[in-house]
Amino acid sequence: MDTIAKIKEDIKLNIKSVYKEEIDDFDLDLPPQEKLGDYAFPCFDLAKKLGKNPVELAKELADKYQTGDLINNAKNIGPYLNIFVNNDFIKESINEIAKNKKFGQSKYGQNQKVLIEFSGPNTNKPQHIGHVRNDCLGQALVNIYKASGYKTTAVNIINDRGIHIVKSMLAWQKFADGETPESSGMKGDHLVGKYYVKFGQLLKEEEKKYCEAKNIDLIKLSNLERRKVENKFLAQSPLMKEARTMLVAWENNHPEIRKLWKMMNDWVYQGYDKTYRDLGIEFDHLDFESDTYLLGKNIIELGLKRKVFLKKEDGSVWMDLSKDDLDDKIVLRADGTSVYLTQDLGTAVRRFEKFKFDKSIYVVANEQDHHFKILFLALARLGFDWAKNLHHLSYGMMSLPGGKIKSREGKTADADDLIAGMKNKAKEVMAKAEKKVDTSEADTEQIAEQVGLGALKFFILGTNPQKNIVFNPEESISFDGYTGTFIQYTHARISTMLSKADKVANISKIKDFDFNKEEKKLVKTLLMFTETIQKSAINQNPSLLTQYLFDLAKTYNNFYQQHSVLKAESENVKQIRLNISKLTKQVLKDGLALLGIKAPDMM
């Protein structure tokens, strides 16, 4: 049992002794000031359960509290029972962390399977800044769930078919003159994206001529009127007719069209592989929309039998959502072709049959909130009990100060440019640093990449996923403030200091001594690592971990500024502080790793 668990157990025993009441596990708070105690137990829930005033209960519990081996005193501060620990608790905690090679990891989710779907790019263009948020968020969740003991499967569904894919294919066929990634020197996904943009530009020119011929000024129209004009234009557009014809040919397995589709998709996959490697993204399972788009039709038949769906006179199948204050949703077109909901129903069922998951999380932007609400509702009505274990991690939009991303117009901050830009920005910041470290050119490149990507990922993950964020590269790389760079620098600072020490003695062999308040606070903060990881998993929110790492780095720097380590007043004190420093370095490194961020030993 770890030291935090021992404190909790001590509180439980006292509650049982005083009130003959057993309580479930609970969180301990850290009081805002050290003089108020080391840990605080909030009495609100217990007081409500017993029908007592929380302040009076906290006072009664404090008065009757029987202290254990690790606790010096307990007293109430308002509705909180505040615990004061002794030196044995601090030393035992340091020893506990030092002995545990996997400190931070737990068996919280043991024997539970969780499926996490993220990324989901379209194979008609390179990934952009929005995908970067999705990729970083999904990978961090995978890492955090694994550290919390869950058997975790990372899933990516590749949107590799449909009219948007055909647009790139048609433009390449018309204008590329056989251009390839090798002949152009471009990454495959960038080359395909080039022709997606080309199609959009040509379509825009067609629309301009259409409006001029009909004397239509789109700017003067309302949004509804503009959509009507655009729909009429698209219905007669020669370019769109060609694209639709190519899509039908693809669906009918036309050999030449399928060959072109496979060639261009392979180019994209090669490009994506590099982007994923650069970002440190890995998947255990891939789904392809070209395989899944026919799934779900058997489920529609099941839904009709169970009267979950209804068929209209034209043959289309719908889901009545009037009782849920939602518009009715089509699940099968009159011509028998499926919609996205159809294939998502089929994919969900196939995944459960394959993985038998206890929880499945879809990491998808909040613009798809409505879709997932209906998907989960449909699966529940169809009688799939596991539908209650489906979760949509709905995250906000991410943009640059320049504004919204429009891929079809070529107005996009693609992932590769963003990665390269952050690396260059890191080089600039490192070159301006007051204290420069002598490194080889290769080491400088590696550190710049780690710092640049660390700044990017921390900025993304350091905000609650539900919030929209505007990514400002200038703000993300700073040696001060709430940044990944600050935490990386703290890690590097400790590494440099430890390299100058002759040795770091085993904590069990160090003599007892009185820990000062900065040392105690640092050790107590270290002890919160495991619980923070668990909370991040439970809340599907990596920003809880980023905030913890920032607080830990701040706490260490405050300790370091006030107390010398290498020039401590005695060898015993020096070894105590070296041990605490070494453990802090390890927790910072492991915590950053869960976020997909490297921790350089020098900066």
URQUI-V193661 format. One record per backbone hydrogen bond with DSSP energy under -0.5 kcal/mol. CO is the residue of the C=O (numbers start at 0). NH is the residue of the N-H. E is the energy in kcal/mol with one decimal. If there is no record, write none. Layout:
BEGIN
CO,NH,E / CO,NH,E
END
This chain:
BEGIN
1,5,-2.0 / 2,6,-2.0 / 3,7,-2.3 / 4,8,-2.7 / 5,9,-2.2 / 6,10,-2.1 / 7,11,-2.6 / 8,12,-2.4 / 9,13,-1.9 / 10,14,-2.3 / 11,15,-2.4 / 12,16,-2.2 / 13,17,-2.5 / 14,18,-3.0 / 14,20,-0.7 / 15,19,-1.6 / 28,30,-0.6 / 28,39,-2.5 / 32,35,-1.6 / 33,36,-1.8 / 38,82,-3.5 / 39,28,-2.7 / 39,41,-0.6 / 40,80,-2.5 / 42,46,-2.6 / 43,47,-2.3 / 44,48,-2.2 / 45,49,-2.0 / 46,50,-0.9 / 46,51,-2.9 / 52,56,-2.7 / 53,57,-2.2 / 54,58,-2.0 / 55,59,-2.5 / 56,60,-2.7 / 57,61,-2.1 / 58,62,-2.4 / 59,63,-1.5 / 61,64,-0.9 / 64,66,-0.7 / 69,85,-1.9 / 72,83,-2.9 / 74,81,-3.1 / 76,79,-1.2 / 78,42,-2.3 / 79,76,-2.2 / 79,81,-0.8 / 80,40,-2.9 / 81,74,-2.2 / 82,37,-3.1 / 82,38,-1.7 / 82,84,-0.6 / 83,71,-2.9 / 83,72,-1.5 / 85,88,-0.6 / 85,89,-1.3 / 86,90,-2.8 / 87,91,-2.8 / 88,92,-2.1 / 89,93,-2.3 / 90,94,-2.4 / 91,95,-2.5 / 92,96,-2.5 / 93,97,-2.4 / 94,98,-2.1 / 95,99,-1.4 / 98,100,-1.0 / 99,102,-1.5 / 101,104,-2.2 / 106,109,-1.9 / 108,111,-1.9 / 111,113,-0.5 / 111,150,-2.7 / 112,357,-2.8 / 112,358,-1.6 / 113,152,-2.3 / 114,116,-0.5 / 114,360,-3.4 / 115,117,-0.5 / 115,154,-3.0 / 116,362,-3.0 / 117,119,-1.3 / 120,158,-2.4 / 121,123,-0.6 / 121,124,-0.9 / 126,414,-3.4 / 127,130,-0.6 / 127,131,-1.8 / 128,132,-1.6 / 129,133,-1.8 / 130,134,-3.6 / 131,135,-2.6 / 132,136,-2.4 / 133,137,-2.9 / 134,138,-2.5 / 135,139,-2.1 / 136,140,-2.0 / 137,141,-2.2 / 138,142,-2.4 / 139,143,-2.6 / 140,144,-2.9 / 141,145,-2.2 / 142,146,-2.2 / 143,147,-1.1 / 144,149,-2.1 / 145,148,-1.9 / 146,105,-2.5 / 147,108,-3.4 / 149,151,-0.9 / 150,113,-2.4 / 152,115,-2.8 / 152,154,-0.5 / 153,283,-2.4 / 153,284,-1.9 / 154,117,-2.4 / 155,157,-0.6 / 155,286,-2.8 / 156,158,-0.6 / 157,159,-1.6 / 157,288,-2.9 / 158,122,-1.8 / 161,164,-0.6 / 161,165,-1.9 / 162,166,-1.7 / 163,167,-0.9 / 164,168,-1.7 / 165,169,-3.0 / 166,170,-2.1 / 167,171,-2.4 / 168,172,-2.5 / 169,173,-2.0 / 170,174,-2.5 / 171,175,-2.2 / 175,178,-0.9 / 179,183,-2.3 / 180,184,-1.9 / 180,185,-0.6 / 186,190,-2.3 / 187,191,-2.3 / 188,192,-2.0 / 189,193,-1.8 / 190,194,-1.1 / 191,195,-1.4 / 192,196,-2.3 / 193,197,-1.8 / 194,198,-2.0 / 195,199,-1.9 / 196,200,-2.5 / 197,201,-2.3 / 198,202,-2.6 / 199,203,-2.0 / 200,204,-1.9 / 201,205,-2.2 / 202,206,-2.4 / 203,207,-2.2 / 204,208,-2.1 / 205,209,-2.4 / 206,210,-2.6 / 207,211,-2.2 / 208,212,-2.3 / 209,213,-1.4 / 210,215,-3.0 / 211,214,-0.9 / 215,217,-0.7 / 216,219,-1.1 / 217,220,-1.2 / 221,225,-2.8 / 222,226,-2.2 / 223,227,-1.8 / 224,228,-2.1 / 225,229,-2.6 / 226,230,-2.4 / 227,231,-2.1 / 228,232,-2.5 / 229,233,-2.7 / 230,234,-1.9 / 231,235,-1.0 / 232,235,-0.8 / 232,236,-1.2 / 236,240,-2.1 / 237,241,-2.0 / 238,242,-2.0 / 239,243,-2.8 / 240,244,-2.2 / 241,245,-2.2 / 242,246,-2.2 / 243,247,-2.2 / 244,248,-2.1 / 245,249,-2.3 / 246,250,-2.5 / 247,251,-1.6 / 248,253,-2.7 / 249,252,-1.9 / 253,257,-2.7 / 254,258,-1.9 / 255,259,-2.2 / 256,260,-2.6 / 257,261,-2.5 / 258,262,-2.2 / 259,263,-2.4 / 260,264,-2.4 / 261,265,-2.4 / 262,266,-1.6 / 263,267,-1.9 / 264,268,-2.7 / 265,269,-2.0 / 266,188,-0.5 / 266,270,-1.8 / 267,271,-3.0 / 268,272,-2.4 / 269,273,-1.2 / 270,274,-1.8 / 271,275,-3.2 / 272,276,-2.3 / 273,277,-2.8 / 274,278,-1.9 / 275,279,-0.9 / 275,280,-2.9 / 276,279,-0.7 / 284,155,-1.9 / 286,157,-3.2 / 287,290,-2.1 / 287,291,-1.7 / 288,292,-2.3 / 291,294,-1.6 / 293,296,-0.9 / 295,299,-1.7 / 296,300,-1.5 / 297,301,-1.8 / 298,302,-2.7 / 299,303,-2.2 / 300,304,-2.1 / 301,305,-2.1 / 302,307,-2.7 / 302,308,-1.4 / 303,306,-0.9 / 307,319,-0.5 / 309,317,-3.0 / 311,314,-2.0 / 315,311,-3.0 / 316,330,-3.0 / 316,331,-1.5 / 317,309,-2.5 / 318,320,-0.7 / 318,328,-2.0 / 320,323,-1.4 / 320,325,-2.0 / 321,324,-1.4 / 328,318,-2.4 / 330,338,-0.6 / 331,316,-2.5 / 332,335,-1.9 / 336,332,-2.7 / 338,342,-1.6 / 339,343,-2.3 / 340,344,-2.3 / 341,345,-2.0 / 342,346,-2.6 / 343,347,-2.2 / 344,348,-2.0 / 345,349,-2.5 / 346,350,-2.5 / 347,351,-2.2 / 348,352,-2.2 / 349,353,-1.8 / 350,354,-3.4 / 351,355,-2.2 / 358,114,-2.7 / 359,390,-2.8 / 360,116,-2.9 / 360,362,-0.7 / 361,363,-1.1 / 361,392,-2.3 / 363,394,-0.9 / 364,367,-1.9 / 365,368,-1.6 / 367,371,-2.1 / 368,372,-2.0 / 369,373,-2.0 / 370,374,-2.5 / 371,375,-2.5 / 372,376,-1.7 / 373,377,-2.9 / 374,378,-2.2 / 375,379,-2.0 / 376,380,-2.4 / 377,381,-1.8 / 378,383,-2.1 / 379,382,-1.3 / 382,384,-1.0 / 383,386,-1.9 / 384,387,-1.3 / 385,388,-2.0 / 386,389,-1.6 / 388,359,-2.3 / 390,361,-3.0 / 390,392,-0.7 / 391,393,-1.4 / 392,363,-1.2 / 392,394,-0.8 / 394,365,-2.7 / 396,468,-2.7 / 398,470,-3.0 / 399,402,-2.2 / 402,399,-0.9 / 405,408,-1.1 / 405,410,-2.1 / 406,409,-1.7 / 409,411,-1.3 / 410,405,-3.2 / 411,413,-0.9 / 412,128,-1.7 / 413,417,-2.1 / 414,418,-2.6 / 415,419,-2.5 / 416,420,-2.6 / 417,421,-2.2 / 418,422,-1.9 / 419,423,-2.1 / 420,424,-2.3 / 421,425,-2.2 / 422,426,-1.8 / 423,427,-2.0 / 424,428,-2.3 / 425,429,-2.7 / 426,430,-2.1 / 427,431,-1.2 / 428,432,-0.6 / 429,432,-0.7 / 433,435,-0.7 / 436,438,-0.6 / 439,443,-2.6 / 440,444,-2.2 / 441,445,-2.2 / 442,446,-2.9 / 443,447,-2.6 / 444,448,-2.2 / 445,449,-2.3 / 446,450,-2.9 / 447,451,-2.9 / 448,452,-2.5 / 449,453,-1.8 / 450,454,-2.4 / 451,455,-2.0 / 452,456,-2.9 / 453,457,-2.4 / 454,458,-2.1 / 455,459,-2.0 / 456,460,-3.1 / 457,461,-2.2 / 459,462,-0.8 / 463,466,-2.2 / 464,395,-2.7 / 468,398,-2.0 / 468,470,-0.6 / 469,471,-0.5 / 470,400,-0.6 / 470,472,-0.6 / 471,474,-0.8 / 471,475,-1.6 / 472,476,-1.2 / 475,477,-0.8 / 475,484,-0.6 / 480,482,-2.0 / 482,486,-1.3 / 483,487,-2.9 / 484,488,-2.7 / 485,489,-1.9 / 486,490,-2.2 / 487,491,-2.6 / 488,492,-2.6 / 489,493,-2.1 / 490,494,-2.3 / 491,495,-2.5 / 492,496,-2.1 / 493,497,-2.9 / 494,498,-1.9 / 495,499,-0.7 / 496,499,-0.9 / 497,500,-1.1 / 502,504,-0.5 / 505,508,-1.8 / 506,509,-1.5 / 512,514,-0.6 / 515,519,-2.4 / 516,520,-2.3 / 517,521,-1.9 / 518,522,-2.3 / 519,523,-2.5 / 520,524,-2.1 / 521,525,-2.2 / 522,526,-2.0 / 523,527,-0.6 / 524,527,-1.1 / 525,528,-1.8 / 527,531,-2.2 / 528,532,-2.1 / 529,533,-2.1 / 530,534,-2.4 / 531,535,-2.3 / 532,536,-1.8 / 533,537,-2.8 / 534,538,-2.6 / 535,540,-2.3 / 536,539,-0.8 / 540,543,-1.6 / 541,544,-0.8 / 541,545,-2.0 / 542,546,-2.2 / 543,547,-1.5 / 544,548,-2.5 / 545,549,-2.2 / 546,550,-2.5 / 547,551,-2.6 / 548,552,-2.4 / 549,553,-2.4 / 550,554,-2.6 / 551,555,-2.5 / 552,556,-2.4 / 553,557,-2.2 / 554,558,-2.1 / 555,559,-3.0 / 556,560,-2.0 / 557,561,-1.3 / 558,562,-1.8 / 564,567,-1.3 / 569,573,-2.3 / 570,574,-2.4 / 571,575,-2.1 / 572,576,-2.5 / 573,577,-2.5 / 574,578,-2.3 / 575,579,-2.2 / 576,580,-2.5 / 577,581,-2.7 / 578,582,-2.2 / 579,583,-2.2 / 580,584,-2.4 / 581,585,-1.9 / 582,586,-2.4 / 583,587,-2.6 / 584,588,-2.2 / 585,589,-2.9 / 586,590,-2.8 / 587,591,-2.4 / 588,592,-2.1 / 589,593,-1.6 / 590,594,-0.8 / 591,594,-0.8 / 591,596,-2.9 / 592,595,-1.5 / 597,599,-0.6
END
